[in-house]
Amino acid sequence: MVKVNLSESLKKLEEITAWFDNQEEVDVEKGLERVKEGVKLIKASKERLKEVENEFNDVKKALEEELDE
């Protein structure tokens, strides 16, 4: 499983937002594809953030156990 790079995902989301901002008339089909891409990025980023949070909690717990010894 490939881990999502949160910085890259944020950059891509910003690019999608900029694309919409720069359109005088949005092509509905292209716009829909951009929205779908954004949804995938958001979902993957949310999952990765949860993984990072779990990793952080594991490290914190291990540190607390080490300090309690």
Secondary structure, DSSP 8 states (H G I E B T S, - for coil): -----HHHHHHHHHHHHHHHHT-SS--HHHHHHHHHHHHHHHHHHHHHHHHHHHHHHHHHHHHHHHHH-
